[in-house]
Each structure stands twice: as structure tokens, then as C-alpha cells.
Amino acid sequence: MKEHIFKGKWISSAEHASLEPVNVFHRQLEKTVIDAKGSKNAHILFRKRFSANAGTKTYIYISADDYYKLYINGSFVCQGPAPGYHFNYYYNTVDITDHIIDGENIIAVHTYYQGLINRVWVSGDDRHGLILDIEQSGESILSSDESFVYAYHDGFELMGHEYGYHTQYAERYVSGRSAEGFELPGYDDSTWKNACVREHIDYTLVSQPSEMLVLEDIVPTLTVDENGITADFGSTYVGYLCADAKGKKGERITLLFAQELNEDKSLRYNIRANCEYREEWILSGGDDKLNEFDYKAFRYARFNLPEGCKVGNIRLRARHYPFELRARPNTDDPELLRIW
């Protein structure tokens, strides 16, 4: 497969654009001080208006460090890339023809720099950025540069604890903050700043060999009690919890996640992988939607609700690479079939 040669530039925030990459490679148990300077848990948003023709074959070539979620004209398109080292860093090629309209279009990208050193993300190295090209009928119509505008998403707060072995931050999502709805065409980005081009580029970009992640919504069985709602999704999935809520401004919903239950049927949210799966959702007083960015593996979710708060449309947005399940059990043993 012929590799795409990017016309776009690696763009970032003013804070991250001038940082020199930091070497994070070390033996796993070796005590190492890594002098990274970029702010951690940074949710950095980008937007740009561009002209295009509907019905014409259109592709985007896109990558981000550490990660991106892509929206066009307000609709979610895809997310990626698969983790990789800078000397073999992946980009995605995505057909976006069905998302393009005649005339002015809006691209919005939610990027994330985690900043932790672990074996999940390739981060903590002061490399953050976004690069993309959009081509229509083989001709370039948009490339990332300083004309993109950016802002930090102010709806994601740290709860104060990390998940096991420094792999993830517990999320507190605050509804109603200024960045909410940033992906929508009518969003006002007039106060956003122009993106900055990264000064130190050491990537070798290669096409991601796997297909794009597939997302599917899993609907749970619900159990309601006087203190909240427990959702059982029937099996352990990897993904994001989604829900709608209505409550008073500033009210706090505690979210618990588990892969199994305790003997008293409560959620075992201190899971066996050394993670305390406890997060929070702060309401705006309006009609709110939960927005989780990072993924978790869970079967059960618990909403501990303030009095009078209403929650609905609960689902788990599972993520996985495309696959066809071909394996079949070759036994009639009921216990083995239960495990299967």
C-alpha cells in the first residue's frame, strides 16, 4: 500500500508546540525520572471551516498524539489512532463522503494528551499534536495548519485518583461548560486561538494496518432503588458509559463501574486490576448528556443519584476492532457452556 504524504502540519496548543520530545524508554522496573513539562490530562479541541462538494468521494488522512475523536458537521466520524511509537506512528484513512455537504463544512477534533507513563498509552513524552489532510477526488481541499483554531475542553476535571499502575485518570465530567457542543456547526469559536505548528517533529507516519474501531450501543437491564440505578449490560465490554440526566445545577452523580458484584449485590468497583472505578458527573441544571472520553472494561454501572434527579437513555458504547466470531464450543457440559 502506498503511504500518504501529508501536506498538513503537526499542530498543537501554544503550551505544547514548543516542547522538545522526551525519551521515556526505560526498563520496566528501573527507577527513572522523566522530565516532561506538558500539562497532563489535556483535552485540546480543534475546529476549522472548509468548502467541499457533496456526493464527491472524500477521504481524510488523520493522526493525533496521543489520540483523537473526529466530528464533521456535528456528527461523530471515528477515533484513533492505534497506539504506536513516534518512529512508527499510525495514521488513519477514512472515507468521509457521507458526512460532507455542499458549501461550508466544519471539522472538529477532540485530541487528548494523557501525560502518564504506562503500557497503555504512549505518552508522557511531551509529544502532542494533530495532523490531517482531506482530499476530494484526489485533490487536497484541507490540510492542518495555523488557520485551525483551538481551545482546551473545560468540562473534564481530575477527580484526584488514577487507575491501576498509572494507566488512566478517573474522570469528572462537568456538564454545561463552555466547550460543550464544540463539534456543532453553530458553536461560537470566536474566542479560540489559532493553532501553533509544532517545532520539533520526529514522527515517521505509517498507515495503521488494522481496520478502524467499531462502536456499538449495548442496552442494559436496569434495577432501580431509592438511592439510584444499577445497569447490567449482560457481559463485560470495553467502552464508554452514556446517559441523559436532568437535575439541579451543581448536583453530583457518583458513577461506579464493576466487572462483578459483591455478595450483597453491590458493585465491586475496586476491581481486581487495582482500579477504583469511581467517577463523577456534575449537572448543569439543563438537559445533560454524559460525555466520557477514556474507555473502561465493565459489565455493571451504578448511578448514585441526588434526590429528584432523573437519568435515562442509559447505554454502553462498546468499542472493538472488527471481527467475525468463528469459534464454537464442542461440549454439552452445562458448566463449560456457562463459562463459554
KEDOVO-426642 format. One line per 10 residues: their letters; for each residue x, y, z of N, C-alpha, C. Coordinates in pm, whole numbers, plus 50000, padded with zeros to 5 digits. Each point is the difference from the previous one (the first is absolute). Last residue first. Layout:
N
a> X Y Z X Y Z X Y Z | ...
***
This chain:
340
wirllepddt> 48160 47951 52877 50010 50046 49861 49910 50120 49977 | 49970 49781 50411 50124 50078 49993 50018 50056 49859 | 49642 49712 50064 49976 50122 50077 50122 50092 49994 | 50033 49572 49810 49922 50090 49915 49968 50131 50071 | 50221 49661 50242 50088 50056 49898 49926 50096 49908 | 49742 49774 50315 50090 50091 50069 50097 50065 49902 | 49694 49663 49845 49934 50127 50031 50092 50101 50070 | 50123 49615 49630 50013 50018 50144 49941 50136 50040 | 50061 49800 49555 49865 50017 50053 50002 50023 50150 | 50374 50108 49572 49965 49924 50119 49853 50024 50035
nprarlefpy> 50321 50227 49684 49977 49862 49954 49966 49909 50118 | 49979 50568 49839 50029 49898 50102 49969 49860 49945 | 50164 50412 49685 49878 49942 50054 50037 49899 50107 | 50213 50447 49667 50017 49888 50095 49865 49954 50053 | 50060 50383 49709 49992 49871 49931 50010 49881 50094 | 49900 50566 49959 50013 49894 50099 49978 49865 49932 | 50191 50479 49806 49893 49903 49980 50023 49885 50096 | 50149 50559 49992 50036 49859 50003 49876 49917 49972 | 50221 50551 50058 49907 49907 49933 50051 49856 50008 | 50123 50336 50396 50036 49989 49860 49909 49897 49933
hrarlringv> 49827 50291 50419 50084 49885 49970 50039 50007 49853 | 49676 50245 50431 50096 50024 49891 50084 49875 49980 | 49491 50184 50237 50111 49907 49995 50088 50030 49879 | 49639 50265 50314 50050 50007 49862 50128 49916 49993 | 49548 49996 50327 50146 49985 49998 50042 50003 49854 | 49549 50221 50274 50054 49900 49909 50152 49997 50014 | 49498 50266 50169 50126 49941 50045 50043 49892 49900 | 49613 50344 50042 50077 49969 49878 50137 49942 50035 | 49798 50275 50401 49941 49913 49900 50094 49977 49884 | 49904 50243 50537 50098 49951 49904 49931 49905 49903
kcgeplnfra> 49897 50412 50412 49949 49899 49906 50110 49963 49900 | 49932 50232 50536 50075 49995 49874 49948 49885 49913 | 49857 50100 50460 49929 50071 49893 50069 49998 49866 | 50300 49915 50420 49855 49993 50006 49938 50083 49888 | 50487 49801 49911 49940 50094 50095 49847 49989 49995 | 50306 49573 49859 49933 50122 49955 49959 50090 50116 | 50341 49583 49798 49953 50047 50130 49946 50141 49981 | 50096 49584 49650 49975 50143 50012 49948 50026 50141 | 50298 49580 49741 49910 50045 50105 49992 50152 49999 | 50145 49538 49672 50019 50142 50029 49893 50043 50100
yrfakydfen> 50253 49515 49772 49899 50070 50080 50038 50147 50014 | 50276 49713 49745 49869 49940 49972 49890 50081 50068 | 50534 50130 49812 49902 49981 50107 49876 49931 49949 | 50507 50258 49875 49940 49867 49981 49905 49976 50116 | 50164 50489 49755 50015 49907 50111 49940 49865 49961 | 50184 50518 49762 49921 49878 50006 50031 49919 50125 | 50003 50562 49876 50082 49880 50008 49913 49877 50023 | 49773 50415 49960 50099 49994 49892 50077 49869 50002 | 49476 50186 50148 50122 49935 50047 50099 49988 49884 | 49528 50269 50133 50104 49998 49897 50126 49939 50062
lkddggsliw> 49423 50063 50084 50130 49958 50052 50099 49987 49885 | 49572 50335 50016 50044 49872 49944 50138 49969 50056 | 49538 50340 50139 50142 49968 49989 50023 49863 49939 | 49639 50432 50076 49995 49864 49950 50142 49957 49964 | 49970 50369 50373 49923 49982 49877 49990 49853 49963 | 50250 50156 50375 49865 50051 50023 49911 49991 49878 | 50464 49835 50063 49992 50143 49968 49867 50063 50038 | 50313 49558 50210 49892 50042 49912 49994 50152 49984 | 50393 49604 50098 49942 50119 50060 49899 50059 49901 | 50254 49503 50105 49934 50080 49896 49930 50116 50070
eeryecnari> 50417 49594 50111 49894 50094 50035 49949 50074 49877 | 50270 49495 50177 50011 50128 49930 49881 50087 50038 | 50286 49497 50104 49904 50098 50055 50024 50134 49932 | 50231 49512 50026 49917 50051 49891 49887 50088 50055 | 50497 49827 50143 49879 50041 50071 49911 50070 49898 | 50412 49620 49936 49932 50122 49957 49880 50025 50091 | 50320 49607 49956 50053 50111 50080 49942 50134 49953 | 49865 49559 49838 50114 50057 49928 50054 50125 50070 | 49605 49754 50140 50119 49919 50025 50124 50051 49928 | 49595 50337 50158 50011 49878 49921 50137 49935 50019
nyrlskdenl> 49646 50327 50242 50144 49982 50016 50036 49868 49931 | 49558 50090 49999 50065 50099 49914 50148 50017 50029 | 49572 49671 50066 50139 49989 50044 50083 50094 49914 | 49456 50027 50129 50104 49993 49897 50138 49989 50064 | 49549 49794 50233 50057 50131 49970 50114 49984 49900 | 49754 49632 50203 49953 50050 49870 50042 50143 49971 | 50138 49704 50373 49875 50071 50029 49940 50067 49876 | 50417 49762 49979 49898 49904 50045 49867 50068 50029 | 50300 50246 49641 50028 49946 50132 49887 49905 50041 | 50118 50084 49473 49928 50050 50116 50056 49941 50128
eqaflltire> 50234 50123 49489 49933 49897 50079 49933 50065 50120 | 50234 50256 49683 49993 49881 49916 49930 49885 50071 | 49956 50571 50050 50050 49873 50052 49988 49891 49895 | 49938 50577 50154 50011 49902 49892 50060 49871 50057 | 49740 50508 50150 50081 49886 50038 49997 49897 49888 | 49881 50558 50109 49995 49889 49905 50096 49892 50047 | 49711 50458 50205 50115 49912 50014 49980 49879 49909 | 49804 50523 49982 49968 49858 49986 50130 49922 50015 | 49833 50522 50150 50104 49905 49968 49944 49858 49994 | 49834 50564 49946 49979 49870 50063 50099 49898 49944
gkkgkadacl> 49955 50461 49847 50100 49969 50099 49981 49867 50070 | 49575 50213 49783 50135 50043 49966 50095 49971 50115 | 49566 49692 49948 50033 50138 50037 50145 50030 49964 | 49764 49628 49706 50005 50027 50143 50036 50144 50026 | 49960 49578 49603 49937 50127 50030 50000 50017 50151 | 50250 49671 49571 49960 50030 50139 49939 50138 50009 | 50193 49550 49653 49945 50135 50010 49958 50022 50145 | 50398 49655 49772 49871 50019 50067 49958 50145 49986 | 50429 49593 49907 49923 50112 49945 49867 50009 50075 | 50536 49757 50033 49864 50010 50050 49935 50124 49942
ygvytsgfda> 50406 49698 49773 49964 50122 50071 49856 49992 50048 | 50382 49586 49879 49938 50115 49936 49969 50112 50096 | 50075 49430 49960 50093 50112 50008 49936 50118 49930 | 49758 49560 50264 50037 50065 49875 50106 50105 50028 | 49729 49545 50243 50101 50105 50011 50038 50050 49862 | 49504 49816 50114 50134 49945 49981 50098 50115 50016 | 49538 50072 50084 49993 49860 49963 50133 49931 49979 | 49856 50458 50160 50009 49991 49855 50016 49856 49951 | 49787 50294 50437 50071 49875 49970 49998 49981 49849 | 49918 50424 50387 49987 49950 49863 50085 49875 49983
tignedvtlt> 49754 50311 50419 50107 49909 49962 49970 49945 49862 | 49845 50460 50316 49973 49903 49895 50125 49915 49978 | 49802 50307 50453 50055 50011 49867 49962 49886 49908 | 49860 50082 50467 50122 50079 49995 50059 50013 49859 | 49599 49741 50130 49977 50136 50051 50123 50089 49989 | 49955 49608 49641 49971 50001 50144 49992 50145 50046 | 50015 49661 49516 49983 50132 50062 49972 49983 50148 | 50225 49728 49548 49941 49979 50132 49998 50135 50071 | 50053 49803 49451 50012 50099 50107 49933 49953 50128 | 50254 49811 49514 49888 49976 50089 50019 50090 50121
pvidelvlme> 50218 50151 49520 50007 49917 50120 49863 49958 50053 | 50252 50115 49496 49892 50045 50087 49994 49909 50123 | 50391 50157 49622 49947 49887 50075 49898 50054 50099 | 50254 50178 49512 49933 50031 50125 49939 49874 50061 | 50453 50082 49669 49861 49952 50004 49942 50027 50137 | 50461 50097 49638 49926 50036 50120 49858 49946 49991 | 50529 49904 49773 49855 49997 49983 49936 50033 50134 | 50516 50113 49772 49915 49950 50107 49853 50006 49960 | 50357 49960 49606 49960 50095 50102 49914 49931 50105 | 50369 49706 49739 49884 50080 49965 49965 50095 50115
spqsvltydi> 50514 49845 49935 49870 49945 50039 49887 50090 49951 | 50461 50119 49929 49971 49875 49928 49865 49939 50035 | 50180 50526 49970 49963 49902 50102 49958 49870 49931 | 50354 50346 49781 49858 49967 50002 49970 49893 50103 | 50410 50342 50068 49968 49884 49917 49852 49970 50014 | 50417 50398 50127 49858 49964 49992 49980 49883 49904 | 50394 50221 50327 49990 49929 49873 49859 49946 49993 | 50214 50433 50307 49914 49886 49968 50036 49938 49865 | 50167 50397 50275 50086 49882 49981 49918 49876 49968 | 50008 50583 50081 49926 49891 49938 50095 49883 49975
hervcankwt> 49945 50503 50259 50089 49885 50000 49921 49878 49952 | 49788 50428 50029 50136 50037 49960 50090 49877 49983 | 49440 50086 49934 50103 49940 50086 50139 50029 49946 | 49577 50325 49922 50069 49889 49936 50108 49947 50093 | 49522 50246 50141 50144 50020 49983 50061 49877 49935 | 49472 50246 50008 50088 49889 50035 50145 50037 49972 | 49624 50367 50128 50053 49927 49885 50097 49893 50046 | 49596 50154 50326 50128 50047 49947 50041 49919 49878 | 49486 50133 50217 50107 49900 49995 50125 50061 49935 | 49560 50209 50052 50100 50032 50101 50115 49899 50002
sddygplefg> 49618 49960 49704 50065 50128 49971 50107 50038 50101 | 49676 49608 49910 50143 49983 50032 50078 50129 49982 | 49469 49787 50049 50075 50126 49989 50145 49979 50044 | 49613 49647 49774 50076 50035 50121 50085 50125 49974 | 49706 49744 49683 49964 50131 50051 50076 50045 50123 | 50061 49560 49784 50031 50109 49905 49973 50139 50056 | 50139 49592 50328 49884 50041 49922 50033 50117 49907 | 50290 49783 50340 50000 49933 49870 49889 50049 49908 | 50066 50140 50464 50103 50058 49912 49997 49941 49860 | 49728 49932 50429 49944 50024 49867 50099 50055 49900
easrgsvyre> 50139 50080 50486 49897 49902 49965 49935 50038 49867 | 50341 50254 50251 50040 49920 49885 49893 49901 49955 | 49956 50294 50390 50002 50077 49876 50034 49916 49876 | 49750 49767 50423 50118 50085 49986 50009 50056 49858 | 49666 49677 50180 49967 50141 49987 50118 50093 49990 | 50046 49520 50253 49912 50042 49889 49982 50151 50001 | 50400 49674 50182 49917 50111 50044 49918 50050 49881 | 50289 49528 50168 49949 50081 49889 49902 50104 50054 | 50429 49682 50174 49885 50074 50052 49953 50089 49886 | 50334 49529 50031 49942 50120 49939 49888 50058 50086
ayqthygyeh> 50486 49699 50070 49855 49997 50023 49942 50133 49952 | 50456 49808 49785 49942 50090 50099 49851 49971 50017 | 50418 49651 49846 49883 50079 49961 49961 50093 50114 | 50378 49685 50011 49954 49978 49863 49890 50097 49956 | 50298 49886 50421 50011 50127 49926 49953 49988 49855 | 49955 49646 50337 50130 50006 49935 50014 50120 49908 | 49504 49927 50141 50114 49916 50033 50123 50022 49915 | 49671 50413 50033 49973 49858 50000 50131 49922 50000 | 49928 50498 50226 50031 49931 49876 49956 49855 50013 | 49826 50479 50259 50062 49869 50007 50019 49943 49859
gmlefgdhya> 49812 50437 50093 50100 49987 50105 50058 49862 50014 | 49680 50214 49675 49936 49966 50126 50099 49983 50114 | 50001 50315 49528 50060 49886 50070 49929 49977 50131 | 49760 50219 49555 50078 50030 50120 50059 49872 50057 | 49747 50222 49532 50062 49880 50056 50090 50040 50116 | 49758 50313 49717 49901 49915 50065 50058 49876 50066 | 50203 50367 49718 49994 50030 50143 49899 49914 50075 | 50334 49991 49536 49866 49962 50047 49996 50016 50151 | 50319 50292 49665 49999 49886 50091 49855 49971 50041 | 50146 50217 49517 49972 50037 50139 50009 49873 50083
yvfsedssli> 50103 50219 49450 50000 49899 50105 49959 50060 50133 | 50012 50055 49402 49994 50063 50132 49988 49891 50106 | 50217 50043 49465 49913 49930 50095 50000 50078 50131 | 50293 50130 49662 49866 50058 49985 49895 49924 50081 | 50476 49878 49955 49972 50102 50101 49863 50063 49988 | 50045 49509 49797 50099 50108 50006 49956 50102 50106 | 49846 49506 49706 50017 50062 50131 50112 50104 49996 | 49698 49884 49567 50113 49944 50073 50017 50076 50130 | 49636 49924 49540 50027 50051 50135 50119 49927 50058 | 49849 49925 49554 49911 50113 50027 50020 50055 50141
segsqeidli> 50250 49672 49577 50002 50048 50138 49906 50118 50017 | 49944 49589 49636 50055 50135 50014 49988 50046 50145 | 49827 49576 49824 50145 50001 49989 50066 50135 50015 | 49525 49929 50048 50037 49956 49864 50151 50011 49979 | 49938 50208 50421 49877 49974 49926 50037 49971 49857 | 50248 50018 50529 50009 50000 49854 49865 49966 49941 | 50271 50172 50487 49874 49955 49939 50015 50015 49850 | 50353 49954 50458 49971 50046 49864 49862 49949 49962 | 50313 50072 50495 49897 49945 49913 50004 50063 49862 | 50211 49968 50561 50036 50020 49859 49891 49937 49915
lghrddgsvw> 50139 50160 50549 49899 49953 49904 50053 50027 49861 | 50220 49950 50548 49976 50068 49874 49891 49933 49919 | 50396 49959 50440 49857 50014 49974 49983 50067 49865 | 50409 49793 50342 49955 50003 49860 49848 50009 49999 | 50288 49951 50395 49986 50138 49952 49973 50008 49850 | 50018 49602 50293 50121 50030 49923 49999 50140 49941 | 49656 49717 50241 50098 50051 50093 50128 50045 49934 | 49702 49610 49771 49981 50139 50041 50109 50039 50099 | 49750 49591 49728 50138 50044 49981 49997 50150 50026 | 49652 49622 50219 50024 50111 49909 50151 50017 49980
vrnilgqyyt> 49916 49632 50247 49873 50011 49928 50011 50108 49893 | 50318 49869 50356 50008 49907 49887 49868 49998 49922 | 50235 50427 50288 49939 49869 50023 50014 49913 49877 | 50053 50532 50220 50090 49899 49946 49942 49863 50035 | 49740 50500 49917 50048 49900 50095 50093 49900 49930 | 49753 50374 49785 50116 50043 50075 50053 49902 50102 | 49612 50092 49639 49982 49949 50136 50115 50039 50091 | 49754 50213 49556 50135 49968 50044 49990 49959 50146 | 49637 50061 49554 50028 49973 50141 50147 49970 50018 | 49587 50236 49636 50125 49927 50021 50028 49989 50149
hvaiinegdi> 49578 50107 49637 50031 49995 50144 50126 49917 50016 | 49768 50286 49568 50078 49886 50047 50030 50018 50149 | 49680 50183 49541 50032 50021 50141 50069 49874 50051 | 49820 50274 49512 50069 49886 50060 50035 50038 50143 | 49624 50178 49608 50079 50026 50121 50062 49870 50048 | 49795 50249 49506 50001 49889 50093 50082 50040 50122 | 49746 50251 49535 50083 50004 50121 49978 49878 50089 | 49857 49919 49507 50032 50132 50057 50086 49987 50124 | 49705 49584 49882 50040 50104 49903 50029 50130 50071 | 50077 49544 50272 49887 50071 49939 50054 50102 49900
ihdtidvtny> 50175 49510 50272 50027 50128 49934 49873 50057 49940 | 50065 49562 50217 49992 50107 50100 50013 50140 49938 | 50040 49575 49759 49863 50014 50049 49984 50111 50103 | 50436 49884 49819 49910 50053 49896 49861 50029 50054 | 50441 49835 50195 49906 50089 50067 49898 50058 49903 | 50398 49586 50083 49906 50053 49900 49896 50084 50073 | 50516 49892 50167 49857 49980 50025 49920 50066 49888 | 50518 49844 50217 49940 50042 49874 49852 49966 50006 | 50425 50085 50387 49880 49932 49951 49955 50060 49868 | 50503 49940 50283 49894 50091 49958 49886 49917 49943
yynfhygpap> 50459 49905 50353 49893 49966 49908 49913 50121 49964 | 50550 49916 50130 49875 50051 50055 49888 49988 49896 | 50503 49878 50109 49910 49918 49918 49857 50036 50040 | 50362 50215 50209 50075 49956 49882 49920 49906 49912 | 49829 50171 50419 50015 50110 49904 50074 49958 49874 | 49705 49637 50267 50115 50084 50033 50024 50102 49888 | 49504 49795 50126 50124 49969 49929 50111 50092 50046 | 49418 49845 50050 50125 50049 50061 50123 49957 49919 | 49536 50084 49750 50052 49897 50089 50133 50048 50056 | 49716 50408 49866 50040 49876 49934 50030 49892 50102
gqcvfsgniy> 49568 50245 49983 50126 49929 49983 50116 50091 50037 | 49422 49985 49851 50098 50033 50101 50124 49914 49979 | 49510 50209 49729 50088 49891 50036 50095 50046 50110 | 49584 50241 49845 50047 49922 49885 50080 49879 50044 | 49587 50367 50194 50120 49923 50029 50035 49914 49881 | 49734 50471 49952 49982 49856 50013 50133 49932 50032 | 49935 50480 49905 49928 49964 50121 49984 49852 50026 | 50244 50189 49624 49865 50059 49998 49915 49950 50116 | 50406 49735 50017 49980 50085 49882 49855 50041 49994 | 50401 49775 50369 49862 50038 49968 50000 50085 49873
lkyyddasiy> 50352 49642 50317 49973 50088 49887 49851 50021 49979 | 50401 49867 50390 49864 49965 49960 49956 50105 49900 | 50519 49814 50192 49902 50096 49950 49862 49935 49992 | 50549 49961 50245 49876 49941 49952 49909 50109 49945 | 50449 50075 50193 49992 49856 50009 49883 49942 49920 | 50158 50259 49736 50078 49946 50110 49952 50071 50127 | 49806 49890 49460 50018 50089 50114 50079 49927 50107 | 49813 49985 49432 50063 49940 50116 50009 50104 50109 | 49776 49895 49457 50005 50069 50128 50075 49919 50104 | 49768 50075 49473 50119 49934 50054 50032 50074 50130
iytktganas> 49533 49955 49674 50085 50072 50095 50114 49907 50040 | 49643 50041 49546 50075 49925 50101 50072 50097 50093 | 49576 49966 49596 50082 50082 50088 50064 49913 50106 | 49679 50022 49508 50079 49913 50087 50102 50082 50079 | 49537 50214 49849 50130 49974 49939 50085 49919 50097 | 49558 50178 50098 49990 49894 49901 50129 49967 49929 | 49949 50491 50205 49932 49878 50042 49999 49898 49886 | 50374 50391 50084 49885 49965 49919 49939 49869 50050 | 50299 50422 50258 50005 49870 49934 49873 49979 49920 | 50312 50366 50359 49903 49982 49892 50019 49866 49932
frkrflihan> 50102 50177 50533 50059 49977 49868 49888 49975 49900 | 50150 50143 50563 49900 49999 49893 50069 49982 49866 | 50149 49854 50526 50034 50068 49876 49882 49988 49903 | 50216 49873 50551 49890 50022 49906 50051 50072 49876 | 50162 49707 50496 50034 50075 49879 49875 50010 49912 | 50175 49878 50557 49902 49996 49891 50047 50085 49882 | 50197 49718 50464 50022 50116 49914 49915 49984 49874 | 50100 49805 50524 49900 49980 49895 50003 50125 49912 | 50349 49768 50380 49966 50117 49918 49905 49959 49888 | 50259 49780 50398 49854 49993 49984 49948 50119 49920
ksgkadivtk> 50467 50121 50170 49942 49868 49985 49848 50009 49989 | 50413 50357 49852 49893 49975 50096 49935 49866 49971 | 50520 50088 49874 49865 50026 49952 49895 49967 50105 | 50487 49921 50035 49951 50131 50045 49856 50027 49960 | 50387 49568 50119 49902 50052 49905 49935 50126 50057 | 50401 49667 50129 49979 50143 50018 49908 50056 49892 | 50111 49518 50274 49971 50048 49865 49954 50145 50010 | 50278 49597 50301 49937 50133 50006 49984 50050 49858 | 50043 49478 50223 50041 50097 49899 49924 50131 50021 | 50112 49462 50183 49958 50129 50053 50055 50110 49909
elqrhfvnvp> 49878 49483 49852 50109 50094 50026 49945 50132 50050 | 49764 49598 49837 50013 50014 50145 50113 50097 50039 | 49900 49914 49531 49870 50014 50067 50014 50026 50150 | 50363 50176 49649 49962 49868 50046 49881 50013 50094 | 50040 50377 49637 50079 49954 50114 49957 49858 50034 | 49875 50469 49664 50036 49858 49998 50090 49967 50119 | 49815 50436 49854 49933 49931 50111 50040 49852 50008 | 50169 50514 49793 50020 49856 49989 49938 49931 50121 | 49841 50476 49772 50073 49942 50112 50011 49850 49979 | 49919 50472 49667 49962 49865 50042 50093 49947 50109
elsaheassi> 49908 50526 49953 50083 49899 49937 49958 49862 50049 | 49690 50462 49960 50067 49904 50087 50082 49900 49918 | 49700 50372 49849 50145 50024 50005 50076 49897 50082 | 49512 49994 49939 50062 50004 49868 50152 50013 50005 | 49660 49993 50376 50066 49876 49960 50086 50013 49875 | 49748 50375 50188 50075 49938 50108 50083 49882 49952 | 49697 50223 49709 50120 50080 50023 50088 49936 50107 | 49694 49661 49736 49976 50121 50078 50130 50076 50016 | 49962 49699 49566 49977 49975 50141 49962 50131 50066 | 50121 49713 49486 49960 50118 50074 49968 49963 50144
wkgkfihekm> 50263 49818 49521 49965 49962 50136 49968 50127 50078 | 49918 49992 49468 50105 50017 50101 49950 49943 50133 | 49863 49879 49452 49969 50065 50126 50120 50005 50093 | 49998 49763 49588 50020 50143 49977 49977 50078 50129 | 50141 49456 49924 49917 50107 50057 50044 50138 49953 | 50009 49492 49786 50096 50106 50033 49921 50121 50046 | 49884 49444 49989 49958 50137 49973 50111 50096 50043 | 50080 49478 49835 49978 50087 50115 49961 50141 49955 | 49915 49511 49752 50076 50123 49991 49967 50090 50118 | 49984 49449 49978 49917 50120 50000 50087 50125 50000
***
